[in-house]
Amino acid sequence: MAKEPMRVLVTGAAGQIGYALVPMIARGIMLGADQPVILHMLDIPPAAESLNGVKMELVDAAFPLLKGVVATTDVVEACTGVNVAVMVGGFPRKEGMERKDVMSKNVSIYKAQASALEAHAAPNCKVLVVANPANTNALILKEFAPSIPEKNITCLTRLDHNRALGQISERLSVQVSDVKNVIIWGNHSSTQYPDVNHATVKTSSGEKPVRELVADDEWLNGEFIKTVQQRGAAIIKARKLSSALSAASSACDHIRDWVLGTPEGTFVSMGVYSDGSYGVPAGLIYSFPVTCSGGEWKIVQGLPIDELSRKKMDDTAQELSEEKTLAYSCLE
């Protein structure tokens, strides 16, 4: 029996990440090789022509799973009936801009999109915020869409998670698929804490802790953390453009695991609404280790936290609290 198509919204769809993301969704990478999709693409009016060009290419690619494309600059049309919303559109920080100016622009964007999603999306719509500041944009969206359950509003830290897996894989010369259970704690910013204390590598003699195999705490507590934190800036320096391919791929990973479930014994990182777990203030969107089953995520509980980790987790929570205050001041 063929499945009913799922409607997937991508905002900022004419941009770099959107252009990398929509073919992945149409090919079944996000929701599975047997799940038909209808793509809803939203962008701002100045990008309407470019957006139509993306739609033409989607038609030309003749994706078997793609059952329809809505390309629009109208937020209500874009949000109507969607089951999954990937919020890539946002106002980027430009040279000379203060953080509050960027925050203020994004607050107005996310306020409008939250209202449209709340009024027009399908029940139980799952929302992933990608646009920076991702954690705080997700929090604003939650504020202005009170009827969308808080558990359905998340932000992307899977890119950082995947970057951490990649660094360990490179360091140990192992397959990235053999490394698991790194954690990104906190904000999708340079204060995030990439934690390998619970990570393992599959070897010929069973699973071994990453710390034991790397056997270099100075690198793991220093250069490794810094590399993951600053990888986005390093890619901009190399490409003169921000990381779009890896961001799109990790957005697919985030939604796929959330909808279809994480493998037994594996946890992933998602920015979710804090319930106070691990001493993180409730009411922040903070990246935690989670497992997913039956379309629901659950924070992994009971992991031991050492002194270094505690400080780094608190530092990134502090930054998120300050961002929250700043965002709320833009609403006044």
C-alpha positions as CSV (number, residue, x, y, z in Angstrom):
1,M,0.0,0.0,0.0
2,A,1.6,3.3,-1.1
3,K,2.0,5.9,1.7
4,E,0.2,9.2,1.6
5,P,2.6,12.0,0.6
6,M,4.0,14.1,3.5
7,R,4.2,17.9,3.0
8,V,7.6,19.4,3.8
9,L,8.2,23.1,4.1
10,V,11.6,24.7,3.4
11,T,11.8,28.4,4.1
12,G,14.6,30.4,2.4
13,A,14.4,27.7,-0.3
14,A,16.1,29.8,-3.0
15,G,19.2,30.2,-0.9
16,Q,22.4,28.1,-0.7
17,I,21.2,25.6,2.0
18,G,17.7,25.4,0.5
19,Y,19.2,24.6,-3.0
20,A,21.2,21.7,-1.4
21,L,18.4,20.5,0.8
22,V,15.4,20.3,-1.6
23,P,16.8,17.6,-3.8
24,M,17.8,15.5,-0.8
25,I,14.2,15.7,0.5
26,A,12.9,14.8,-3.0
27,R,15.2,11.8,-3.2
28,G,14.0,10.3,0.1
29,I,17.1,11.1,2.2
30,M,15.0,12.9,4.9
31,L,11.9,10.7,5.3
32,G,12.8,7.4,3.7
33,A,13.0,5.8,0.3
34,D,9.3,4.8,0.4
35,Q,7.8,8.1,1.6
36,P,6.3,10.3,-1.2
37,V,6.7,14.1,-0.5
38,I,5.1,17.4,-1.6
39,L,7.6,20.2,-1.3
40,H,6.5,23.6,-0.1
41,M,9.2,26.2,-0.8
42,L,9.0,29.7,0.7
43,D,11.2,32.7,0.0
44,I,11.0,36.5,0.1
45,P,9.6,38.4,-3.0
46,P,13.0,39.6,-4.3
47,A,14.0,35.9,-4.6
48,A,10.7,34.8,-6.4
49,E,12.4,34.4,-9.8
50,S,15.2,32.3,-8.4
51,L,12.7,30.2,-6.4
52,N,10.8,29.5,-9.6
53,G,14.1,28.4,-11.2
54,V,14.6,25.9,-8.3
55,K,11.0,24.6,-9.0
56,M,11.9,24.1,-12.7
57,E,15.0,22.1,-11.7
58,L,12.9,19.9,-9.4
59,V,10.5,19.2,-12.3
60,D,13.5,18.5,-14.6
61,A,15.0,16.0,-12.1
62,A,11.9,13.8,-12.3
63,F,12.2,12.5,-8.7
64,P,9.9,9.5,-8.4
65,L,9.0,10.4,-4.8
66,L,8.2,14.0,-5.5
67,K,4.4,14.3,-5.9
68,G,4.1,18.1,-6.1
69,V,5.9,21.4,-5.6
70,V,4.5,24.6,-4.1
71,A,6.8,27.6,-4.7
72,T,5.6,30.8,-3.1
73,T,6.4,34.1,-1.4
74,D,3.1,33.8,0.6
75,V,3.7,32.5,4.1
76,V,0.1,31.2,4.6
77,E,0.2,29.2,1.3
78,A,3.6,27.9,2.2
79,C,2.6,26.7,5.7
80,T,-0.8,25.2,4.8
81,G,-1.0,21.5,5.6
82,V,2.7,20.9,6.2
83,N,3.8,17.9,8.3
84,V,7.5,19.0,8.6
85,A,8.8,22.5,8.5
86,V,12.5,23.2,8.0
87,M,13.2,26.9,8.8
88,V,16.3,27.8,6.8
89,G,15.3,31.4,6.0
90,G,16.5,34.1,8.4
91,F,18.3,37.5,8.4
92,P,22.1,37.0,8.3
93,R,24.4,39.1,10.3
94,K,26.1,41.7,8.1
95,E,29.3,43.6,8.7
96,G,28.9,46.4,11.2
97,M,25.6,45.0,12.6
98,E,25.1,44.6,16.3
99,R,23.8,41.3,17.6
100,K,20.6,43.1,18.8
101,D,19.9,44.4,15.2
102,V,20.2,40.8,13.9
103,M,18.1,39.5,16.7
104,S,15.4,42.1,16.1
105,K,15.2,41.3,12.4
106,N,14.9,37.6,13.1
107,V,12.3,38.1,15.9
108,S,10.0,39.8,13.4
109,I,10.6,37.0,10.7
110,Y,10.0,34.2,13.2
111,K,7.0,35.8,14.8
112,A,5.2,36.0,11.4
113,Q,6.2,32.4,10.4
114,A,5.2,31.1,13.8
115,S,1.7,32.5,13.5
116,A,1.2,31.1,10.0
117,L,2.5,27.6,11.1
118,E,0.2,27.6,14.1
119,A,-2.8,28.5,12.1
120,H,-2.2,26.5,8.9
121,A,0.2,23.6,9.4
122,A,-1.0,20.0,9.9
123,P,-1.6,18.8,13.4
124,N,1.6,17.5,15.1
125,C,3.8,19.4,12.6
126,K,7.5,18.9,13.4
127,V,9.6,22.1,13.2
128,L,13.4,22.3,12.7
129,V,15.0,25.7,12.9
130,V,18.3,26.0,11.0
131,A,18.7,29.8,10.5
132,N,21.0,31.5,13.1
133,P,20.8,32.2,15.9
134,A,19.0,28.8,15.6
135,N,18.3,28.1,19.3
136,T,16.8,31.5,20.0
137,N,14.9,31.7,16.7
138,A,13.3,28.4,17.8
139,L,12.5,29.9,21.1
140,I,10.8,32.9,19.5
141,L,8.8,30.5,17.2
142,K,7.7,28.6,20.2
143,E,6.5,31.8,22.0
144,F,4.4,32.8,19.0
145,A,3.0,29.4,18.2
146,P,1.7,28.3,21.7
147,S,-0.6,25.6,20.3
148,I,2.3,23.8,18.7
149,P,3.6,21.4,21.4
150,E,7.0,22.5,22.7
151,K,8.4,19.0,22.0
152,N,7.7,19.7,18.3
153,I,10.0,22.7,18.0
154,T,13.7,22.0,17.7
155,C,16.9,23.5,16.3
156,L,19.8,22.1,14.4
157,T,22.9,21.0,16.2
158,R,23.3,17.8,14.3
159,L,25.7,19.6,12.0
160,D,28.0,20.2,15.0
161,H,27.4,16.6,16.1
162,N,28.4,15.3,12.6
163,R,31.4,17.6,12.6
164,A,32.5,16.1,15.9
165,L,32.1,12.5,14.5
166,G,34.1,13.5,11.5
167,Q,37.0,14.9,13.5
168,I,37.2,11.7,15.6
169,S,37.0,9.5,12.5
170,E,39.9,11.5,10.9
171,R,42.0,11.5,14.0
172,L,41.7,7.7,14.5
173,S,41.6,6.8,10.8
174,V,38.3,4.9,11.3
175,Q,35.0,4.9,9.4
176,V,32.8,7.7,10.6
177,S,29.9,5.1,10.8
178,D,31.9,3.3,13.5
179,V,32.0,6.4,15.8
180,K,28.9,7.2,17.9
181,N,27.5,9.0,20.9
182,V,29.4,12.2,20.8
183,I,27.3,15.0,22.3
184,I,26.9,18.7,21.5
185,W,25.7,20.5,24.6
186,G,24.1,24.0,24.4
187,N,24.1,26.7,21.8
188,H,24.7,26.3,18.0
189,S,27.5,28.9,18.4
190,S,31.1,29.0,19.3
191,T,30.3,28.4,23.0
192,Q,28.8,24.9,22.2
193,Y,30.5,22.1,24.0
194,P,31.4,19.0,21.9
195,D,31.8,16.2,24.5
196,V,33.4,12.8,23.7
197,N,33.3,11.4,27.3
198,H,30.5,9.0,26.3
199,A,31.5,8.4,22.7
200,T,32.7,5.0,21.5
201,V,34.3,3.5,18.4
202,K,33.5,0.1,17.0
203,T,36.7,-1.9,16.7
204,S,37.5,-5.6,15.9
205,S,37.6,-6.3,19.6
206,G,34.3,-4.5,20.5
207,E,33.3,-0.9,21.3
208,K,36.1,1.2,22.9
209,P,35.8,4.6,24.4
210,V,37.0,7.5,22.2
211,R,39.1,8.9,25.0
212,E,41.0,5.6,25.4
213,L,41.7,5.2,21.7
214,V,42.7,8.9,21.1
215,A,44.9,8.8,24.2
216,D,45.5,12.5,24.1
217,D,43.4,14.5,26.5
218,E,45.1,17.7,25.6
219,W,43.9,17.4,22.0
220,L,40.4,16.3,23.0
221,N,40.0,19.0,25.6
222,G,41.6,21.7,23.4
223,E,42.1,21.6,19.7
224,F,39.2,19.1,19.0
225,I,36.7,21.3,20.8
226,K,37.9,24.5,19.1
227,T,37.9,22.9,15.6
228,V,34.3,21.8,16.0
229,Q,33.2,25.1,17.5
230,Q,34.9,27.1,14.7
231,R,34.3,24.8,11.7
232,G,31.7,27.0,10.1
233,A,34.1,29.9,10.0
234,A,36.9,27.7,8.6
235,I,34.6,26.6,5.8
236,I,33.6,30.2,5.0
237,K,37.3,31.1,4.9
238,A,38.0,28.2,2.5
239,R,34.9,28.4,0.2
240,K,34.1,32.1,0.6
241,L,30.6,30.8,1.2
242,S,28.9,29.2,4.3
243,S,28.6,25.4,4.7
244,A,25.4,24.5,2.8
245,L,25.9,20.9,1.7
246,S,26.8,19.7,5.2
247,A,24.0,21.8,6.8
248,A,21.4,20.4,4.4
249,S,22.6,16.8,5.0
250,S,22.5,17.2,8.8
251,A,19.0,18.7,8.6
252,C,18.0,15.5,6.8
253,D,19.7,13.4,9.5
254,H,17.9,15.3,12.3
255,I,14.4,14.9,10.8
256,R,15.0,11.3,9.7
257,D,16.1,10.1,13.1
258,W,13.3,12.1,14.8
259,V,10.6,10.6,12.5
260,L,12.0,7.1,11.9
261,G,14.0,6.6,15.2
262,T,17.6,6.3,16.3
263,P,19.4,2.9,16.2
264,E,19.4,1.0,19.5
265,G,22.3,2.2,21.7
266,T,22.9,5.3,19.7
267,F,22.1,8.9,20.7
268,V,22.3,12.1,18.7
269,S,22.3,15.8,19.5
270,M,19.2,17.9,19.0
271,G,18.4,21.4,20.2
272,V,15.2,20.9,22.3
273,Y,13.2,22.7,24.9
274,S,14.9,22.2,28.3
275,D,13.0,20.6,31.1
276,G,15.8,21.3,33.6
277,S,17.8,18.1,32.8
278,Y,21.5,18.2,33.7
279,G,21.0,21.4,35.6
280,V,20.3,23.4,32.4
281,P,17.7,26.2,33.1
282,A,14.2,25.2,31.9
283,G,12.8,27.3,29.1
284,L,15.9,27.5,26.9
285,I,16.3,25.6,23.6
286,Y,19.5,23.8,24.4
287,S,21.3,20.9,22.6
288,F,21.1,17.6,24.5
289,P,21.8,14.0,23.8
290,V,18.6,12.4,22.7
291,T,17.2,9.1,21.5
292,C,14.1,9.0,19.2
293,S,11.4,6.4,18.8
294,G,7.8,6.6,17.5
295,G,8.3,10.1,16.3
296,E,9.2,11.4,19.7
297,W,12.6,12.5,21.1
298,K,13.7,11.8,24.7
299,I,16.7,13.3,26.5
300,V,19.3,10.6,27.5
301,Q,19.4,10.7,31.3
302,G,22.0,9.8,34.0
303,L,25.2,10.4,32.1
304,P,28.0,11.3,34.5
305,I,29.3,14.9,34.0
306,D,32.8,15.8,35.0
307,E,34.0,19.2,36.3
308,L,35.3,20.5,32.9
309,S,32.0,19.5,31.2
310,R,29.9,21.1,33.9
311,K,31.7,24.5,33.4
312,K,31.4,24.3,29.6
313,M,27.7,23.3,29.8
314,D,27.0,26.2,32.1
315,D,28.9,28.7,29.9
316,T,26.9,27.9,26.8
317,A,23.6,28.0,28.9
318,Q,24.6,31.4,30.1
319,E,25.0,32.6,26.5
320,L,21.6,31.2,25.7
321,S,20.0,33.0,28.7
322,E,21.6,36.3,27.5
323,E,20.3,35.7,23.9
324,K,16.8,35.0,25.3
325,T,16.8,38.3,27.3
326,L,18.0,40.1,24.2
327,A,15.3,38.5,22.0
328,Y,12.6,39.3,24.5
329,S,13.8,42.9,24.7
330,C,13.2,43.1,20.9
331,L,9.6,42.3,21.5
332,E,9.0,45.2,23.9
